[in-house]
Amino acid sequence: MSSLRIDRRSLRIRLLAWLSGIALLVTGLTWLLHGILLNDLARDFLGERLEREADHAIEQLRRDHLATARVLDSASRGFAIFHHLYVLRLGDEVSASHPRWKEALRPLLDSGESLAEVREAGQHLLVFRQPFTLDNQPGVLLIGEDFSRVEAGLHRLHWWVGGIAASLLLLLGVLNLLAVSRGMVPLSRLRDQLGELQAGRRDRLSLDVPSELDSLVGQLNRFMDEIDARLQRSRESVANLSHALKTPLAAVIQVLRGSRPIDATRRQRLVERLEEIHAQLDVELRRSRIAGPNVGRLADPYRDASRLIEMFRTLYPAKRFTLEVAEGTGQRIHIESQDLSEMIGIVLDNAGKWANQEVHCEIVMEEGLVLRVEDDGPGVPDDDVACLGERGWRLDESHPGYGLGLSILNQLLKRYGGNVQFGHSPLGGLSVEIHVPFAKDAP
């Protein structure tokens, strides 16, 4: 029994169910409308024929000028040939092709309806009423036909059409099955490619897919690129740490294992080595936290900048930090929040170290995120501006740090396709302007 269970989550089953349901609904409604319209068409056709026969009979009465009895007898024989019936009222005289129709159809003689249906003694009659005048006498002629025989034929035709429609519906179901199976081939191919990717036989997913899957395949490839980039960064961080820490740690261990006493000079060297190790660890850990633009996260520049401004006001209480936000900056952007905080924090921290009294931060939304940070510090000579951001480069050894913050900023901006520009601030110090373009697939 488990093999016969239908997987309701299957896309193939859902498509077949929807297509089959729609086809059944359309076919059923068409078949019902066919029956209704076919019956109305037959009724109108027979009504027009009865009208022509009534006009012919009245014209014959006027042309022959025969006695009414002889006209009725002649008309009765004609109606019998065509399996019709009649009721004629001329003046006060009422006659009929058969006595039983005289009373059955008498109410129609005074009716204003030109075409009526009558069910009498198991028969379904279609009766046409035609008023006229003959020799200044008013008359009414009723001509009827047994509509049940026509209905029986229409009923058989209707069911024949239903049988043909059912056959076509079955054929359509088979074609739907083939079409859905054919349409699922790209998904099956994508599943196979994912299996090959997992097995290591493929590096990327093929873009030779229907246009509806272009976005999916592109997103998967971008996620794989992001995973590869993170793996590469992790390997680089491990290699950097291994290279940078191996020698200092060996020197520290050698000093600690030696028998020579540790004087103030050697202790200071040990502290410097340990601080270098700590700084290197901090940098590599910060690099490993870079998420990149493909993680599907949003950041609020105003919220993150406000939070960091408050933090640096606490760290540098003697300096005044101000934040200016352009109109329309309240929207969230496609930058991972931790990455944005890292960008803003590096620049604000650098400005807080060098500023004399004031640090001004401005956020603008143009074709991307624009962040300007200016301070009133000593600034940077023109010859040294080009060196800013190089790893390990420091302008002044008197300030704490290892010259790695702006290097991390460059790596962050590279991941987001952004850039940083250094210049002279109107406040007298350094001006740092960061530009991060909006993601192309951002809404």
N, C-alpha and C positions, 0 to 999 in steps of 0.2 A: 504493500500500500504506500510505503514511503516513496517509491519510485514514481508513483502517479501524482504526488503532491505538486501543486502549481506554486512556483515562486512568485508571489505577488509583487515583490520588489524588482522583478526582472523588467528591464526597459523593453525588451522584445514583447513580453506578455502585455505590458501596458499599452504599447503602440497597437498591437493586434486587437486588444479589447476596444480601444477607442475607435480604430478604423472600422472594425466589424460592427460596433454599435452604431456608428454614424451611417454606415452603409445600410444596415438593417432599418434604421429609422427613416432614411430617405426613400428606400425601396418600399417600405410599408406605407408611408404617406402617399407616395406616387401611385401605388396600387389602389388605395382607397379613393384618391381623387379620380383615378381612371374610371372606377365604378360609378362614381357620382356624375362625372362629366359625360360618360357614355350613355347613362340613362337619360340625362337632360337632352343630349343630342338626338337620341332616338325619339323622345317625346316631341321635340321641336320639328323634327323631320316629318313624323306622322301627322302632327297638327297641320303643317303646311299642305300635306297631301289631302287631308280631309277638307281643308278649306277650298282647295281647287275643285274637289269633287262636289262640294256643296254649291259652289258658284256654277259649275257645269249643270247640276241638276236644276237649279233655279232658272238658269238661262233656257234650259229645255222646256220648262213649264211655260215660260213667257213666249217662247217661239212657236210651240205647237198649238197653243190655245185649245187643248183638249179638255175634256171633262176631267174633273179632279179625280174621280175614281179610276179612270183609265190611266191618268198620269201616275197615280200612286201605284197601280198594278205594274206599270212599266218600270217605275223606279224601284219597286220591291224586287222585281226579277234582276235588275242590274245590281242592286246592293247584295243580293244573294250570291251572285257570281263572284263578287269581290270580297265575300265574307264580311260585309259590313251590315250595319243595322241603321234604321232611321226612324225618326218620329217627326211628323209634319203636322203643323197647326196652321190652317187657312181659315181665317174668320173664326167661327166657333167650332169648326169641324177639326177633330184630332184623329190622325191615323198613324199607324206604325207598321214596320216590316214584320213585327211579331207582337201579338197582343200583350205579352208580359212586359214588353219594353214601354208600352204606353203609360202605365202607372209608375214604373220604376224611374223613367226619365222625365215625367211630367214636371217636377220642380225646376228642371233646367230650362223649361220653356219661358219662364218668367225671370230667369236669372240674368244678370248682366255680364257674367263671365263667358268669354268666347271659347275657352278651352278648359275642360274640366275632366277630372278623373272620378270614376264611379266604380265602386266595388259592390257587385250584386250577384248573389247565388254562386259564389265561388269564382266569379269572373272579374277581371280587372279591365274596365272599359276606359277608353280615351274618347271623349265626346266633344265635337265641335258644334257651336251654336251660331247660326247665320240668320238674322232677321231680314225680311224682304217685304215687298208689296206686289200684289198681283190683282189686276183689275180693281184697283183702289181698295183692295182688301189687305189688311196687315197679315203677315204670315211669319212663321218661325220654323226653320228646318234644323233638326238635330241629326248629325251623322256621327256614328260611333264605330269603333273597331276594338276587337279583343286585344288588349295590350299585353295580356299574360303570356301569349305565345311569343311576342317579341321579347318580353322580359326573360323568358326561359332561354332564348337564344343569347341574349346579352349576358345572362348569368353564366352560361357555358363559356362564352368568349372571355368573360372576366376571369374565370378560374383558369382558363388556358393561359391568359396573360400572367396570372399569378404563378402558375407552374414555371413559365419561361423566366419570370423575374426571380423565382427561387433558384433556378439553375444558374442564372447570371450572378445571383448573390453568392452562390457557392463558388463559382469561378472567380468572382472578385475576391472572396476570402483567400483562395489559393494564391491569387496574384498579390494580394496584400502580404501574405506570408513570405512569398518570394522577394517582394520589394523590401520588406522590413529586414529580412535576413541579409539581403544585399546591402542595405543601408547600414547594417551593424558591422560590416566588414572592416571599415576604418577603426572602429572601437576595438575589434578583435586584434587588428594589426598593432594598435597602440598598446594593448595589453601585452602582446608578444614582445614589443620593443621594450616595455618596462621590465619584463622578465629577462631579456637579453642585457639590459642595463644593470640589473641586479647581479646577473651572473658574470659581469665584466666583459661581455662580448660586444658592448656598444658604449660609446662615450656620451652621445647625445641622442635625443629623440628626433626622428625625421620630421621635416616640415611639409612633406608631401601628403597632406591630409586635406579633407574638405575645409572650406573657409570657416565653417562653424567651429572647428576644432583648432584654428590657428591660435586663438588667444590662450586656450588650454595648454597646447604644446609649448607656446612661447613662455607661459608662466612656469611650466615644469622645467624648461631649460634654464630659465633665470634662477629658479630655486637651486638647481644643480650647480650652476655657476657660483651661486652664493655659498653653497656647501663647500665647493672646491676652494673658494677664496678663504673661507674660514679655516679649512684644513691647512691651507698654505700659510696663513697667518700664524696658526698654532705651531706649525713646524718651524717657521722662522723665529717665533718667540722662543721656542725651546732651544733652537740653535744659538740664538743671540745670548740667551741666559747661560747656556753651556759655555760659550766662548768668553763671555764677559765675567762670569762668576768663578770660573775654574781657577784662574791665576790668583785673584784676590783672596779667595777662600784658602787656597794652598798656602799663601803667604801668612794669613792669619793663623792657620793651624800650626805652621812651622814656628811662628813666634810663641804661641801658647804652649807648644811642646818643648821649646828650648829651655835651657837652664839659666839663660841670662835674665837678669831682673828687668822688669818693664818699667822704664822711667817715663817721665812726662812726655818726652819727644816721641818715643815709640808708642805710647798710649794714644797720642794725638794721631799718629799715622794709622793705628788700628781703627780709631774712630772714623777717620776719613775713608778708609777702605770699606768699613761697614756701611757708612752713609752712601758710598757709591753703589754698593750691593743693593741697599734699600731703594735707592733711586732707580736702578736698573730694573728691579723687580716691579716697582710701581709703574714704570713706563710700559713694560711688557704686559702687565696685567691690564692696563688701560687700553693698549692696542688690541688685546684679545677680546675686550668688551665691545668693540666696534661692530654694530649690527649690520649696517648697510641699508640701502634703499629698498631691498626686495623682501623685507620681513612683514610688510603689510601693517605697519604701525603708523599712527598719527601723533603729531606733537602740536602743542599750543605755544607758539613763541612768546606771547605776552605772559602767560602763566609761568613758563619756565624762566624767562628773563626776570620777572618780578621776584620769584623765589630766590634766584641767585643774587640779585641785587641786595635783598635783605640779608643774605648770608655774608656777603662781602662787607656790608656795613658793620656787621659784628666783628669780622676779622680785621678790618681797617677802620677803627672808630674815629681816627683823626682825619679821615678823608670823606668827602661828600660824594656819594654816588647818586646820580639822577638818571631817570629812564624816560625817554620820549617815544611814544608809539603813534605812528601815522594812522589816519582813519582807515578802517577796513582791515586792520591787522588782527582782529579777533578770530579769524578763521583758523582751522586746524590744517596742517600741511603734512605731506607725505615724507616726514623725517622721523626716524625713531627717536623717542623722547630722550633717552640716555645719550644718544649721539649729539642731539641738539644742545643738551645741557653741557656736554663736554666741550663743544665748540665755544659756547658763550662763556663757560667758566674759565677756559684757558686764557681768552682775551681779557676778561675782567680781572683775573688774578694777575696777569702781567701788568695791566694798567694800574692796579692797586699797589703793586710793588714800587712802580716808578713815579707815580703821581705825587705832586707836592700837596695839593689840597683837593682837587676836583677830578672826577671821572664821569664822563657823560656817555650814555648808551642810547642809541636810536635804532628803532626797528621799523622797516618800511617793506610793504608788499608791492613789488612792481611786477616784472616778469618772473620773479622768484623772491626768495627771502633775502633781504639786504640788512645786514647788521653792521652798524658803525659804532666804534668805541674810540673815544678821544680822551686824552689826559693832559694835564698841565705840567708834566714832568720835563726832564732835560731833552727829550726827543732823541733822535738817532741821526747821525751825520749821513749825508747823501751817499758817501762811499760805502757805508755799512748797511744801508737799507736792503741791498740785494742779498746780503748774507743772512738776513732774518729768516728763520724757519729751517736753516740747515741744522742737521742733527749734531748736538754737542757744542754748537757755537753760542758763546755768551759774550754780551757786550761789556759787562762789568762784573768782575769777580767778587765785588763787595756785597752784592745782593745774593741771597740764598737761591739755590736752584742749580740745575745742571744743563740748562739750555735745551731741554727736550720737549717742552710744552708746545711750542710752535711747530715742531716737527710732527707731533701727533696731530695737531690741527691740520697740517697739510695732508696727512694720510686720510683723515676724516673727510676733508673736502674732495679729495681725489675719488673716494668711494661714491660721493654724491654728484660728481661732475661739477663741483664748484671751484672757487678760487678765492684768494685773499690778496689784498693790495695794501701796501704800507705807504704812508706819506706823512706830511706835517699837519698837525692839528691846529686849528685856529686858536686853541687854548694855549698853544706854545709847545706842546709835547708831541707824542706819537699819535697818528691816526691809523686805525686798522679797520678796513672795510671787507666784510665777508659777503660773498654772493653765492647763494645756492639756488639753482634753477628748479622750477617745479617739475615733478615727474611727468613724463609724456602721457602716461595712462592714468594720471590722477583725474578725478571727476571735476 
